[in-house]
Amino acid sequence: MRVLGIESSCDETAAAVYDRSVGLLSNVVSSQVAVHEVYGGVVPELASREHLKSVVPVVEKALSDASCGYADIDGIAVTAGPGLIGSLLVGLCFAKSLSFSWGRPVYGADHLESHIFAAFLENQVEFPYIALLVSGGHTSLFRVQGWNDVRQLGGTLDDAAGEAFDKAAKMMGLGYPGGVVIDRLAGSGDPRRYSFPRARLAAGSADFSFSGLKTALRTFLVSNEGGSARMEDIAASFQEAIADVLVTKAIEAARRENIGRLVLSGGVSANSRLRALAVSLGAAAGVDVSLPSKALCTDNAAMVALLGERRMSEGIFSGPELNAYAASRFSRG
């Protein structure tokens, strides 16, 4: 099938066209960073309004880049959740309208599953594998047995890693988006200069916790030592604490599940230190690590079109009752 994918779960309006026999034909993303930067984070109502402005031109460009008209599209995949309800509804209602107008089937893709399988856009990953999904709203570990067999092993008990990066950057006065700024600043810093805490939790746990790390950073920043510290060293040390926990727990999960493959996904997996540490520690542990290109780590519609193509090729479609949902549908175990 040739599938049009639409993504609007948070603050990127995206559309893509994917055909299994040809590959990815187009991938268009319209970012809202400039809109939300002044507020230090995503404002849901503003995000919804920006999606309303962007969804038509973004979809038109994706079709144009793919040299496609509606007659060339066999199905439409759209992110149904989880995410910001207002943002999701813009993409979802538009996709359902196209489905009705064009007479094409629609599939409501899960945002997390789309990230989990994004690596297949560039490589054929062998099942099973462990997926570490790290983003602004989610930090989870999954056992991926197949296209229709995904089991969550653990998740964050409080803040997601991306949220911790953004809040840390705000405390440090670095601006938004925090993860990108900290990654860039950390390149000139010493990751061993300061020792921030790592929440390991109980032995064998696949869960994460970053609230204590944030508290430690705030305490440090108001201390005498923090007041005179180089921001580059603070950023590098803070980033190291997050990357260390993420990679260590992911490799531990791979060992417990007796799986030798680890796939990183989600926006935070574009972080340069996280990627380097995953490769080095993975090699030392005998775990093969797959890293999607950075453009496919952040929210995009290519991964939505890919998942939709697989599902609809199997005869799995969504009906007119398809609706948006805010929270993850995965549960531990």
TORNUMI-327642 format. One record per residue (C-alpha): y, z, x; residue number from 0; residue in three letters. Coordinates in nm, 4 decimals. Example, Ala and Ser with C-alpha at 12.3 -4.5 7.8 and 13.67 -1.06 7.14 Angstrom:
2
north=-0.4500; up=0.7800; east=1.2300; n=0; res=Ala;
north=-0.1060; up=0.7140; east=1.3670; n=1; res=Ser;
END
This chain:
333
north=0.0000; up=0.0000; east=0.0000; n=0; res=Met;
north=0.3616; up=-0.0533; east=0.0976; n=1; res=Arg;
north=0.5456; up=0.2656; east=0.0062; n=2; res=Val;
north=0.9104; up=0.3601; east=-0.0240; n=3; res=Leu;
north=0.9614; up=0.7226; east=0.0800; n=4; res=Gly;
north=1.2578; up=0.9383; east=-0.0260; n=5; res=Ile;
north=1.3453; up=1.2784; east=0.1241; n=6; res=Glu;
north=1.6210; up=1.5153; east=0.0044; n=7; res=Ser;
north=1.4793; up=1.8662; east=0.0433; n=8; res=Ser;
north=1.7758; up=2.0167; east=0.2291; n=9; res=Cys;
north=2.0708; up=1.8488; east=0.4010; n=10; res=Asp;
north=1.9400; up=1.5080; east=0.5054; n=11; res=Glu;
north=1.9231; up=1.2151; east=0.2668; n=12; res=Thr;
north=1.6501; up=0.9873; east=0.3952; n=13; res=Ala;
north=1.4520; up=0.6800; east=0.2941; n=14; res=Ala;
north=1.1802; up=0.4823; east=0.4693; n=15; res=Ala;
north=0.9294; up=0.2058; east=0.4079; n=16; res=Val;
north=0.5749; up=0.2410; east=0.5398; n=17; res=Tyr;
north=0.2817; up=0.0002; east=0.5260; n=18; res=Asp;
north=-0.0499; up=0.1128; east=0.6747; n=19; res=Arg;
north=-0.1422; up=-0.2349; east=0.7986; n=20; res=Ser;
north=0.1986; up=-0.2962; east=0.9598; n=21; res=Val;
north=0.3291; up=0.0526; east=1.0301; n=22; res=Gly;
north=0.6743; up=0.1991; east=0.9801; n=23; res=Leu;
north=0.9119; up=-0.0760; east=0.8668; n=24; res=Leu;
north=1.2303; up=0.1287; east=0.8323; n=25; res=Ser;
north=1.3504; up=0.4874; east=0.8633; n=26; res=Asn;
north=1.7057; up=0.5770; east=0.7568; n=27; res=Val;
north=1.8558; up=0.9265; east=0.7691; n=28; res=Val;
north=2.2021; up=1.0329; east=0.6545; n=29; res=Ser;
north=2.2927; up=1.3739; east=0.7998; n=30; res=Ser;
north=2.5256; up=1.6292; east=0.6416; n=31; res=Gln;
north=2.5869; up=1.8356; east=0.9557; n=32; res=Val;
north=2.9608; up=1.7605; east=0.9549; n=33; res=Ala;
north=2.9886; up=1.8805; east=0.5928; n=34; res=Val;
north=2.8172; up=2.2151; east=0.6493; n=35; res=His;
north=2.9318; up=2.2863; east=1.0047; n=36; res=Glu;
north=3.2545; up=2.4524; east=0.8953; n=37; res=Val;
north=3.0537; up=2.7030; east=0.6872; n=38; res=Tyr;
north=2.8025; up=2.7836; east=0.9614; n=39; res=Gly;
north=2.5064; up=2.6819; east=0.7469; n=40; res=Gly;
north=2.3895; up=2.4680; east=0.4567; n=41; res=Val;
north=2.5781; up=2.5221; east=0.1298; n=42; res=Val;
north=2.3318; up=2.4219; east=-0.1475; n=43; res=Pro;
north=2.5878; up=2.2896; east=-0.3967; n=44; res=Glu;
north=2.7597; up=2.0769; east=-0.1334; n=45; res=Leu;
north=2.4223; up=1.9475; east=-0.0161; n=46; res=Ala;
north=2.3363; up=1.8324; east=-0.3700; n=47; res=Ser;
north=2.6680; up=1.6505; east=-0.4058; n=48; res=Arg;
north=2.6236; up=1.4733; east=-0.0738; n=49; res=Glu;
north=2.2748; up=1.3600; east=-0.1770; n=50; res=His;
north=2.4246; up=1.2110; east=-0.4944; n=51; res=Leu;
north=2.6695; up=1.0106; east=-0.2819; n=52; res=Lys;
north=2.4139; up=0.8968; east=-0.0268; n=53; res=Ser;
north=2.0832; up=0.8330; east=-0.2023; n=54; res=Val;
north=2.1614; up=0.4813; east=-0.3305; n=55; res=Val;
north=2.3073; up=0.3375; east=-0.0069; n=56; res=Pro;
north=2.0358; up=0.5058; east=0.2024; n=57; res=Val;
north=1.7549; up=0.3584; east=-0.0083; n=58; res=Val;
north=1.9237; up=0.0181; east=-0.0103; n=59; res=Glu;
north=1.9506; up=0.0241; east=0.3688; n=60; res=Lys;
north=1.5861; up=0.1266; east=0.4081; n=61; res=Ala;
north=1.4775; up=-0.1674; east=0.1940; n=62; res=Leu;
north=1.7117; up=-0.4024; east=0.3793; n=63; res=Ser;
north=1.5942; up=-0.2864; east=0.7225; n=64; res=Asp;
north=1.2349; up=-0.3427; east=0.6095; n=65; res=Ala;
north=1.3268; up=-0.6879; east=0.4712; n=66; res=Ser;
north=1.1879; up=-0.5749; east=0.1342; n=67; res=Cys;
north=1.2845; up=-0.6074; east=-0.2272; n=68; res=Gly;
north=1.1483; up=-0.3950; east=-0.5086; n=69; res=Tyr;
north=0.8762; up=-0.6567; east=-0.5680; n=70; res=Ala;
north=0.7374; up=-0.5806; east=-0.2202; n=71; res=Asp;
north=0.7020; up=-0.2072; east=-0.2893; n=72; res=Ile;
north=0.3664; up=-0.0874; east=-0.4269; n=73; res=Asp;
north=0.4557; up=0.2776; east=-0.4776; n=74; res=Gly;
north=0.7260; up=0.5414; east=-0.4336; n=75; res=Ile;
north=0.6744; up=0.8759; east=-0.2590; n=76; res=Ala;
north=0.9348; up=1.1496; east=-0.2887; n=77; res=Val;
north=0.9584; up=1.5064; east=-0.1658; n=78; res=Thr;
north=0.8979; up=1.7393; east=-0.4607; n=79; res=Ala;
north=0.9204; up=2.0669; east=-0.2652; n=80; res=Gly;
north=0.9585; up=2.3121; east=-0.1169; n=81; res=Pro;
north=1.3312; up=2.3062; east=-0.0562; n=82; res=Gly;
north=1.6678; up=2.3492; east=-0.2259; n=83; res=Leu;
north=1.6121; up=2.2769; east=-0.5949; n=84; res=Ile;
north=1.9427; up=2.0959; east=-0.6451; n=85; res=Gly;
north=1.8843; up=1.8738; east=-0.3438; n=86; res=Ser;
north=1.5235; up=1.8040; east=-0.4369; n=87; res=Leu;
north=1.6167; up=1.7040; east=-0.7914; n=88; res=Leu;
north=1.8523; up=1.4324; east=-0.6688; n=89; res=Val;
north=1.5785; up=1.2521; east=-0.4767; n=90; res=Gly;
north=1.3127; up=1.3284; east=-0.7360; n=91; res=Leu;
north=1.5117; up=1.2010; east=-1.0350; n=92; res=Cys;
north=1.6125; up=0.8888; east=-0.8453; n=93; res=Phe;
north=1.2519; up=0.8181; east=-0.7425; n=94; res=Ala;
north=1.1253; up=0.8673; east=-1.0986; n=95; res=Lys;
north=1.3979; up=0.6351; east=-1.2265; n=96; res=Ser;
north=1.2931; up=0.3670; east=-0.9766; n=97; res=Leu;
north=0.9317; up=0.4198; east=-1.0771; n=98; res=Ser;
north=1.0178; up=0.3592; east=-1.4436; n=99; res=Phe;
north=1.2490; up=0.0660; east=-1.3715; n=100; res=Ser;
north=1.0224; up=-0.1097; east=-1.1214; n=101; res=Trp;
north=0.6960; up=-0.0262; east=-1.2926; n=102; res=Gly;
north=0.5578; up=0.1325; east=-0.9766; n=103; res=Arg;
north=0.3578; up=0.4558; east=-0.9406; n=104; res=Pro;
north=0.5201; up=0.7651; east=-0.7917; n=105; res=Val;
north=0.3773; up=1.0501; east=-0.5855; n=106; res=Tyr;
north=0.5428; up=1.3893; east=-0.5357; n=107; res=Gly;
north=0.4854; up=1.4787; east=-0.1710; n=108; res=Ala;
north=0.4802; up=1.8318; east=-0.0352; n=109; res=Asp;
north=0.7440; up=1.8695; east=0.2358; n=110; res=His;
north=0.5255; up=2.0892; east=0.4554; n=111; res=Leu;
north=0.2250; up=1.8584; east=0.4332; n=112; res=Glu;
north=0.4509; up=1.5656; east=0.5215; n=113; res=Ser;
north=0.5556; up=1.7447; east=0.8410; n=114; res=His;
north=0.1951; up=1.8378; east=0.9208; n=115; res=Ile;
north=0.0832; up=1.4738; east=0.9155; n=116; res=Phe;
north=0.3975; up=1.3204; east=1.0720; n=117; res=Ala;
north=0.2210; up=1.2786; east=1.4072; n=118; res=Ala;
north=0.0074; up=1.0013; east=1.2534; n=119; res=Phe;
north=0.3142; up=0.7779; east=1.2427; n=120; res=Leu;
north=0.2803; up=0.7384; east=1.6197; n=121; res=Glu;
north=-0.0748; up=0.8420; east=1.7095; n=122; res=Asn;
north=-0.4181; up=0.8764; east=1.5562; n=123; res=Gln;
north=-0.4835; up=1.2495; east=1.5793; n=124; res=Val;
north=-0.8459; up=1.3554; east=1.5549; n=125; res=Glu;
north=-0.9393; up=1.6084; east=1.2869; n=126; res=Phe;
north=-0.9572; up=1.9030; east=1.2851; n=127; res=Pro;
north=-0.6415; up=2.0331; east=1.4503; n=128; res=Tyr;
north=-0.4096; up=2.3313; east=1.4413; n=129; res=Ile;
north=-0.0605; up=2.2519; east=1.3136; n=130; res=Ala;
north=0.2354; up=2.4648; east=1.4165; n=131; res=Leu;
north=0.5139; up=2.3927; east=1.1688; n=132; res=Leu;
north=0.8489; up=2.5306; east=1.2816; n=133; res=Val;
north=1.1723; up=2.4647; east=1.0953; n=134; res=Ser;
north=1.4811; up=2.6322; east=0.9554; n=135; res=Gly;
north=1.2956; up=2.7535; east=0.6489; n=136; res=Gly;
north=0.9326; up=2.7707; east=0.7591; n=137; res=His;
north=0.7259; up=2.8961; east=1.0504; n=138; res=Thr;
north=0.3546; up=2.8628; east=0.9802; n=139; res=Ser;
north=0.0177; up=2.7864; east=1.1338; n=140; res=Leu;
north=-0.2342; up=2.5636; east=0.9566; n=141; res=Phe;
north=-0.5902; up=2.4505; east=1.0105; n=142; res=Arg;
north=-0.5942; up=2.0799; east=0.9249; n=143; res=Val;
north=-0.9467; up=1.9625; east=0.8507; n=144; res=Gln;
north=-0.8528; up=1.6325; east=0.6879; n=145; res=Gly;
north=-0.5959; up=1.4556; east=0.4731; n=146; res=Trp;
north=-0.6944; up=1.6640; east=0.1719; n=147; res=Asn;
north=-0.8011; up=1.9806; east=0.3499; n=148; res=Asp;
north=-0.5180; up=2.1953; east=0.4850; n=149; res=Val;
north=-0.5440; up=2.5738; east=0.5075; n=150; res=Arg;
north=-0.2618; up=2.8062; east=0.6063; n=151; res=Gln;
north=-0.3622; up=3.0590; east=0.8718; n=152; res=Leu;
north=-0.0376; up=3.2516; east=0.8871; n=153; res=Gly;
north=0.3371; up=3.2394; east=0.8413; n=154; res=Gly;
north=0.6553; up=3.4271; east=0.9060; n=155; res=Thr;
north=0.6936; up=3.7713; east=0.7514; n=156; res=Leu;
north=1.0729; up=3.7468; east=0.7513; n=157; res=Asp;
north=1.2962; up=3.4842; east=0.9159; n=158; res=Asp;
north=1.1759; up=3.1417; east=1.0196; n=159; res=Ala;
north=1.2300; up=3.0483; east=1.3847; n=160; res=Ala;
north=1.4985; up=2.7940; east=1.2978; n=161; res=Gly;
north=1.6816; up=3.0518; east=1.0893; n=162; res=Glu;
north=1.6681; up=3.2936; east=1.3825; n=163; res=Ala;
north=1.8215; up=3.0287; east=1.6091; n=164; res=Phe;
north=2.1022; up=2.9594; east=1.3611; n=165; res=Asp;
north=2.1827; up=3.3273; east=1.3084; n=166; res=Lys;
north=2.1724; up=3.3943; east=1.6819; n=167; res=Ala;
north=2.4154; up=3.1104; east=1.7462; n=168; res=Ala;
north=2.6474; up=3.2499; east=1.4805; n=169; res=Lys;
north=2.6393; up=3.5957; east=1.6409; n=170; res=Met;
north=2.7152; up=3.4347; east=1.9774; n=171; res=Met;
north=2.9989; up=3.2272; east=1.8338; n=172; res=Gly;
north=2.8334; up=2.8991; east=1.9288; n=173; res=Leu;
north=2.8615; up=2.7113; east=1.6011; n=174; res=Gly;
north=2.6182; up=2.5135; east=1.3847; n=175; res=Tyr;
north=2.3451; up=2.3862; east=1.3985; n=176; res=Pro;
north=2.2422; up=2.6808; east=1.6115; n=177; res=Gly;
north=1.9102; up=2.5555; east=1.7460; n=178; res=Gly;
north=2.0629; up=2.2439; east=1.8971; n=179; res=Val;
north=2.3506; up=2.4363; east=2.0549; n=180; res=Val;
north=2.1251; up=2.7070; east=2.2019; n=181; res=Ile;
north=1.8825; up=2.4472; east=2.3386; n=182; res=Asp;
north=2.1650; up=2.2647; east=2.5135; n=183; res=Arg;
north=2.3249; up=2.5822; east=2.6505; n=184; res=Leu;
north=1.9899; up=2.7238; east=2.7648; n=185; res=Ala;
north=1.9432; up=2.4257; east=2.9953; n=186; res=Gly;
north=2.1948; up=2.5861; east=3.2335; n=187; res=Ser;
north=2.0667; up=2.9415; east=3.1923; n=188; res=Gly;
north=1.7979; up=3.1698; east=3.3356; n=189; res=Asp;
north=1.5245; up=3.2413; east=3.0766; n=190; res=Pro;
north=1.4099; up=3.5454; east=3.2780; n=191; res=Arg;
north=1.7528; up=3.7042; east=3.3083; n=192; res=Arg;
north=1.7129; up=3.9216; east=2.9964; n=193; res=Tyr;
north=1.3938; up=4.0458; east=2.8341; n=194; res=Ser;
north=1.4127; up=4.0167; east=2.4563; n=195; res=Phe;
north=1.1259; up=4.1567; east=2.2468; n=196; res=Pro;
north=0.8251; up=3.9549; east=2.1306; n=197; res=Arg;
north=0.6721; up=4.0559; east=1.7967; n=198; res=Ala;
north=0.2991; up=4.0075; east=1.8579; n=199; res=Arg;
north=0.1875; up=4.1923; east=1.5406; n=200; res=Leu;
north=-0.1752; up=4.2983; east=1.4969; n=201; res=Ala;
north=-0.4476; up=4.1499; east=1.7140; n=202; res=Ala;
north=-0.5812; up=3.8328; east=1.5583; n=203; res=Gly;
north=-0.2813; up=3.7903; east=1.3283; n=204; res=Ser;
north=-0.1442; up=3.4380; east=1.2847; n=205; res=Ala;
north=0.1792; up=3.5701; east=1.1326; n=206; res=Asp;
north=0.5249; up=3.5734; east=1.2904; n=207; res=Phe;
north=0.8278; up=3.7999; east=1.2765; n=208; res=Ser;
north=1.1722; up=3.7306; east=1.4213; n=209; res=Phe;
north=1.3925; up=3.9900; east=1.2491; n=210; res=Ser;
north=1.3464; up=4.2410; east=1.5316; n=211; res=Gly;
north=1.4461; up=3.9795; east=1.7871; n=212; res=Leu;
north=1.7687; up=3.9132; east=1.5979; n=213; res=Lys;
north=1.8454; up=4.2850; east=1.5862; n=214; res=Thr;
north=1.7811; up=4.3144; east=1.9592; n=215; res=Ala;
north=2.0211; up=4.0275; east=2.0256; n=216; res=Leu;
north=2.2938; up=4.1825; east=1.8125; n=217; res=Arg;
north=2.2505; up=4.5180; east=1.9895; n=218; res=Thr;
north=2.2654; up=4.3468; east=2.3272; n=219; res=Phe;
north=2.5781; up=4.1456; east=2.2448; n=220; res=Leu;
north=2.7798; up=4.4577; east=2.1600; n=221; res=Val;
north=2.6587; up=4.6478; east=2.4675; n=222; res=Ser;
north=2.8492; up=4.6666; east=2.7958; n=223; res=Asn;
north=2.5914; up=4.4429; east=2.9631; n=224; res=Glu;
north=2.6061; up=4.1871; east=2.6825; n=225; res=Gly;
north=2.9838; up=4.1753; east=2.6915; n=226; res=Gly;
north=2.9829; up=4.0495; east=3.0498; n=227; res=Ser;
north=2.6704; up=3.8320; east=3.0347; n=228; res=Ala;
north=2.6718; up=3.4544; east=3.0716; n=229; res=Arg;
north=2.6121; up=3.2832; east=2.7389; n=230; res=Met;
north=2.3809; up=3.0359; east=2.9131; n=231; res=Glu;
north=2.1524; up=3.3178; east=3.0286; n=232; res=Asp;
north=2.1541; up=3.4849; east=2.6864; n=233; res=Ile;
north=2.0699; up=3.1546; east=2.5164; n=234; res=Ala;
north=1.7896; up=3.0774; east=2.7621; n=235; res=Ala;
north=1.6391; up=3.4270; east=2.7343; n=236; res=Ser;
north=1.6580; up=3.4281; east=2.3544; n=237; res=Phe;
north=1.5062; up=3.0810; east=2.3329; n=238; res=Gln;
north=1.2270; up=3.1834; east=2.5695; n=239; res=Glu;
north=1.1339; up=3.4773; east=2.3459; n=240; res=Ala;
north=1.0936; up=3.2500; east=2.0439; n=241; res=Ile;
north=0.9104; up=2.9716; east=2.2273; n=242; res=Ala;
north=0.6771; up=3.2189; east=2.3977; n=243; res=Asp;
north=0.5652; up=3.3740; east=2.0680; n=244; res=Val;
north=0.5283; up=3.0412; east=1.8897; n=245; res=Leu;
north=0.3167; up=2.8755; east=2.1559; n=246; res=Val;
north=0.1087; up=3.1812; east=2.2452; n=247; res=Thr;
north=0.0126; up=3.2482; east=1.8843; n=248; res=Lys;
north=-0.0600; up=2.8800; east=1.8194; n=249; res=Ala;
north=-0.2981; up=2.8608; east=2.1149; n=250; res=Ile;
north=-0.4614; up=3.1894; east=2.0124; n=251; res=Glu;
north=-0.5181; up=3.0408; east=1.6659; n=252; res=Ala;
north=-0.6741; up=2.7299; east=1.8201; n=253; res=Ala;
north=-0.9142; up=2.9492; east=2.0169; n=254; res=Arg;
north=-1.0084; up=3.1603; east=1.7148; n=255; res=Arg;
north=-1.0727; up=2.8501; east=1.5061; n=256; res=Glu;
north=-1.2585; up=2.6845; east=1.7962; n=257; res=Asn;
north=-1.0311; up=2.3793; east=1.7795; n=258; res=Ile;
north=-0.9054; up=2.2015; east=2.0891; n=259; res=Gly;
north=-0.6076; up=2.0199; east=1.9360; n=260; res=Arg;
north=-0.2597; up=2.1466; east=1.8519; n=261; res=Leu;
north=0.0108; up=1.9440; east=1.6746; n=262; res=Val;
north=0.3735; up=2.0587; east=1.6641; n=263; res=Leu;
north=0.5912; up=1.9647; east=1.3684; n=264; res=Ser;
north=0.9170; up=2.0553; east=1.1965; n=265; res=Gly;
north=1.2758; up=2.0456; east=1.3174; n=266; res=Gly;
north=1.2450; up=2.3274; east=1.5713; n=267; res=Val;
north=0.9587; up=2.1414; east=1.7432; n=268; res=Ser;
north=1.2324; up=1.9164; east=1.8846; n=269; res=Ala;
north=1.3389; up=2.2141; east=2.1002; n=270; res=Asn;
north=1.2960; up=2.1138; east=2.4637; n=271; res=Ser;
north=1.1652; up=2.4507; east=2.5875; n=272; res=Arg;
north=0.9154; up=2.4813; east=2.3026; n=273; res=Leu;
north=0.7792; up=2.1342; east=2.3786; n=274; res=Arg;
north=0.7513; up=2.1963; east=2.7528; n=275; res=Ala;
north=0.5865; up=2.5358; east=2.7074; n=276; res=Leu;
north=0.3384; up=2.3989; east=2.4532; n=277; res=Ala;
north=0.2288; up=2.1272; east=2.6940; n=278; res=Val;
north=0.1974; up=2.3587; east=2.9949; n=279; res=Ser;
north=0.0231; up=2.6501; east=2.8210; n=280; res=Leu;
north=-0.1903; up=2.4104; east=2.6197; n=281; res=Gly;
north=-0.3133; up=2.2401; east=2.9363; n=282; res=Ala;
north=-0.3944; up=2.5771; east=3.0935; n=283; res=Ala;
north=-0.5948; up=2.6761; east=2.7834; n=284; res=Ala;
north=-0.7710; up=2.3429; east=2.7468; n=285; res=Gly;
north=-0.5875; up=2.2612; east=2.4235; n=286; res=Val;
north=-0.4638; up=1.9062; east=2.3730; n=287; res=Asp;
north=-0.1048; up=1.9143; east=2.2422; n=288; res=Val;
north=0.0498; up=1.6349; east=2.0348; n=289; res=Ser;
north=0.4281; up=1.6158; east=2.0083; n=290; res=Leu;
north=0.5867; up=1.3759; east=1.7575; n=291; res=Pro;
north=0.9042; up=1.2109; east=1.8826; n=292; res=Ser;
north=1.2130; up=1.4201; east=1.8115; n=293; res=Lys;
north=1.3299; up=1.1821; east=1.5371; n=294; res=Ala;
north=1.0089; up=1.2530; east=1.3469; n=295; res=Leu;
north=1.0315; up=1.6310; east=1.3931; n=296; res=Cys;
north=1.3447; up=1.6732; east=1.1840; n=297; res=Thr;
north=1.3480; up=1.5955; east=0.8101; n=298; res=Asp;
north=1.2829; up=1.2269; east=0.7484; n=299; res=Asn;
north=1.1353; up=0.9992; east=0.4832; n=300; res=Ala;
north=0.8887; up=0.8233; east=0.7148; n=301; res=Ala;
north=0.6525; up=1.1197; east=0.6943; n=302; res=Met;
north=0.6934; up=1.1275; east=0.3142; n=303; res=Val;
north=0.6093; up=0.7557; east=0.2855; n=304; res=Ala;
north=0.3070; up=0.8032; east=0.5140; n=305; res=Leu;
north=0.1642; up=1.0883; east=0.3069; n=306; res=Leu;
north=0.2411; up=0.9040; east=-0.0160; n=307; res=Gly;
north=0.0606; up=0.5933; east=0.1073; n=308; res=Glu;
north=-0.2507; up=0.7933; east=0.1907; n=309; res=Arg;
north=-0.2520; up=0.9736; east=-0.1431; n=310; res=Arg;
north=-0.1796; up=0.6712; east=-0.3618; n=311; res=Met;
north=-0.4331; up=0.4599; east=-0.1734; n=312; res=Ser;
north=-0.6881; up=0.7194; east=-0.2854; n=313; res=Glu;
north=-0.5722; up=0.6832; east=-0.6451; n=314; res=Gly;
north=-0.3736; up=1.0069; east=-0.6480; n=315; res=Ile;
north=-0.0470; up=0.9735; east=-0.8400; n=316; res=Phe;
north=0.2068; up=1.1976; east=-1.0111; n=317; res=Ser;
north=0.2852; up=1.1775; east=-1.3808; n=318; res=Gly;
north=0.6147; up=1.2034; east=-1.5717; n=319; res=Pro;
north=0.5825; up=1.5830; east=-1.5606; n=320; res=Glu;
north=0.6506; up=1.5787; east=-1.1851; n=321; res=Leu;
north=0.9167; up=1.8395; east=-1.1071; n=322; res=Asn;
north=1.0782; up=2.0051; east=-0.8069; n=323; res=Ala;
north=0.9654; up=2.3413; east=-0.6677; n=324; res=Tyr;
north=1.1500; up=2.5700; east=-0.4274; n=325; res=Ala;
north=0.8770; up=2.7819; east=-0.2671; n=326; res=Ala;
north=0.5773; up=2.6803; east=-0.0596; n=327; res=Ser;
north=0.2555; up=2.6315; east=-0.2513; n=328; res=Arg;
north=0.0429; up=2.7315; east=0.0467; n=329; res=Phe;
north=-0.1025; up=3.0803; east=0.0693; n=330; res=Ser;
north=-0.2774; up=3.2503; east=0.3581; n=331; res=Arg;
north=-0.6520; up=3.2140; east=0.3818; n=332; res=Gly;
END
